[in-house]
Amino acid sequence: MSVSSVSAVTRKTFVEFLYPGSFVDNVSTEEVQTRDPYSVKVPEGSFGFRYYDVVFATVVSEGETVELESNELNRSKTYFYGGRIMTPAQVRKEYPKQDILLRNIENNKVKRLIETTTGSIREYDPEQSELLEFDESNA
């Protein structure tokens, strides 16, 4: 495949909203102009979000125009809005009958967790996550 020209290379930023799911998070995505986490309007039912970029390009190859799209690039940490940071001991005390959750915490040597605003409990790594406090203007 020979490329005779490349034009219209653009980089766009997206926000991916996270919602509780059965086995994995459900998501919705929209394009944004900024990565300011406090400018995000929180959709109902979402407990957090993360940003990523995608590069788009138009190329002409062998006389045919082709639209190209990269994989996700520059993925941000996960931002949780609201919620409560917990230790494994707190989770064991408050959720003593959640055997699978407690085994996963122990087996994965989880040090911190977050109880999200939707009630789910997940690992909280301060290097990959951030807890945000929002007011009504973000709801």
JORA-V122922 format. One record per pair of residues at least 24 apart in sequence whose ideal C-beta (glycine too) atoms are under 6 Angstrom apart, sorted by the first residue. I is the first residue (numbers start at 0). J is the second residue. D is the distance in Angstrom with one decimal. If there is no record, write none. Layout:
# JORA-V122922
((I J D) (I J D))
This chain:
# JORA-V122922
((0 60 5.3) (2 58 5.1) (2 60 5.1) (3 59 5.0) (4 59 4.7) (5 58 4.9) (6 57 5.2) (7 57 4.4) (8 56 4.5) (9 55 5.1) (10 52 5.5) (10 54 5.1) (11 53 5.6) (12 52 5.3) (13 51 5.8) (14 48 5.3) (14 50 5.6) (15 49 5.5) (16 42 5.4) (16 45 4.4) (16 48 4.9) (17 46 5.9) (17 47 4.6) (18 44 5.4) (18 45 5.3) (19 117 5.0) (19 119 5.0) (36 78 4.8) (36 131 5.7) (41 80 5.6) (41 137 5.1) (41 138 5.6) (46 115 3.8) (46 116 5.3) (46 117 4.5) (47 77 5.4) (47 78 5.7) (47 79 4.3) (48 78 5.5) (49 75 5.0) (49 77 4.9) (50 75 4.0) (76 127 5.1) (76 128 5.7) (76 129 5.7) (77 128 4.9) (78 129 5.3) (78 131 5.4) (79 113 5.7) (79 130 5.2) (80 131 4.9) (80 133 4.9) (81 116 4.2) (82 113 4.8) (82 114 5.9) (82 115 4.7) (82 116 5.5) (83 114 4.7) (84 113 5.7) (84 123 5.8) (85 112 4.8) (85 114 5.9))
